[in-house]
Amino acid sequence: MDKKNENNLSQTIDAICRDGFVIAQEYVTEATGCDTCLFTMNGEGLE
């Protein structure tokens, strides 16, 4: 990611987080044929 896109991403995340919680999901190409979710809060997995 170049520096310009990195700054834009940072500003976008700041704007979204301004009013509360955010749920973000990363697409993992290796996870074909399944649907697995792991929820974390403050870096800790939730059960």
Buried (B, 14 or more C-beta within 10 A) or exposed (E): EEEEEEEEEEEEEEEEEEEEEEEEEEEEEEEEEEEEEEEEEEEEEEE
